[in-house]
Amino acid sequence: AGLAEEKRPYGSFLFLGPTGVGKTQLCKALAGFLFDSEDHLIRIDMSEFME
């Protein structure tokens, strides 16, 4: 079924909320817990795309 492809992401997460509530810290903690390293985190700063 192609579910075990190595280059396929294990999951995608979307965290929404105001500045300063810990979204980035939560992502880093999840990456460390799930993948044993914060290096497996891809962070996209969506404030760059505001009009």
C-alpha positions in Angstrom: 0.0 0.0 0.0 3.0 2.3 0.1 2.6 3.2 3.7 6.2 2.2 4.6 8.0 4.5 2.2 11.1 5.9 3.9 10.7 9.4 2.4 7.1 9.7 3.3 6.3 11.9 6.4 5.1 10.1 9.5 2.6 12.9 10.1 1.7 16.5 9.7 0.6 18.8 12.5 -1.0 22.2 12.5 -0.8 24.2 15.6 -2.8 27.5 15.7 -2.9 30.2 18.4 -1.7 33.6 19.5 2.0 34.4 19.9 3.8 33.2 23.0 1.6 30.3 24.0 4.2 27.6 23.3 3.4 26.2 19.9 7.0 26.0 18.8 8.1 24.5 22.1 5.4 21.9 21.8 6.6 21.0 18.3 10.2 20.6 19.5 9.1 18.4 22.4 7.0 16.2 20.1 9.8 15.8 17.7 12.2 14.9 20.5 9.6 12.4 21.9 8.5 10.8 18.6 11.8 10.9 16.7 14.5 11.2 19.4 15.7 14.4 17.9 14.4 18.0 17.3 16.3 17.8 13.9 13.3 16.0 12.4 11.1 19.2 12.7 10.3 21.3 9.7 9.1 24.7 10.8 7.3 27.1 8.5 6.8 30.7 9.7 3.5 31.7 8.2 3.8 35.3 9.3 6.0 35.8 6.2 2.9 35.2 4.1 0.6 37.7 5.7 -0.8 40.6 3.6 
